[in-house]
Amino acid sequence: MAEAKTTITDIDPAEFLAAVEPERKREEAQKLDALFRQVTGEQPRMWGPAMLGYGDYRTTYASGRDVHWMRTGFSPRKARHSLYLMGGYCDAETGQRRDAQLARLGKYARGKSCLYINKLADVDMAVLEVILTEDWATMNRLYPPG
């Protein structure tokens, strides 16, 4: 079985955040970090060179592939912030509730387990907090911390 390409690294999250460019993206990344810490109660760890993860979990897919991944997290990419929201991806009911929240969020794009935000001013931060909180609770229910 192939090893995962993205794993936990020894990169210091604070140093990573301090180096994010441009300044607006750095300030927004620090706001996201504060929100993720508040919701999860976790300190971030770096996954690969550019993703901050909060908590982790392990599972085995039906294919037999073992997975070790962040419970939630984000990456302040150049074009847009990528938020990794595994709860709605792993649980259909949470995904449906998220869809209702997304209708109130503001401007975003999405993938299967990702939410893409160009700038935080485009979204309602209170709605984003609700989404993160529900997502975190789902991950803890599905994959109880160990």
Secondary structure, 3 states (H helix, E strand, C coil): CCCCCCCECCCCHHHHHHCCCCHHHHHHHHHHHHHHHHHHCCCCEEECCCEEEEEEEEEECCCCCEEEEEEEEEEECCCCEEEEEHHHHHCHHHHHHHHHHHHHHECCEECCCEEEECCHHHECHHHHHHHHHHHHHHHHHHCCCC
